[in-house]
Amino acid sequence: MRIIKAVWWWLGEIVGENEYAKYVAHLRHHHPDRPIPSEREYFRQRYAEKAANPGARCC
């Protein structure tokens, strides 16, 4: 059962399942004065940022 949970956690980390929760924890700890965006706003901002600054892509 521990192996299944570990694999499930690992897959969640790869696809970004816990990304928003980590961001909210970071904001609360390091920037308590900033407003916390909704999950929808967060992902909209992340995808817009990635589209504007693609970094190293093959295409």
KABELHU-V434500 format. One record per backbone hydrogen bond with DSSP energy under -1.0 kcal/mol. NH is the residue of the N-H (numbers start at 1). CO is the residue of the C=O. If there is no record, write none. Layout:
BEGIN
((NH,CO) (NH,CO))
END
This chain:
BEGIN
((5,1) (6,2) (7,3) (8,4) (9,5) (10,6) (11,7) (12,8) (13,9) (14,10) (15,11) (17,12) (19,16) (22,18) (23,19) (24,20) (25,21) (26,22) (27,23) (28,24) (29,25) (30,26) (31,27) (34,31) (42,38) (43,39) (44,40) (45,41) (46,42) (47,43) (48,44) (49,45) (50,46) (51,47) (52,48) (53,49))
END
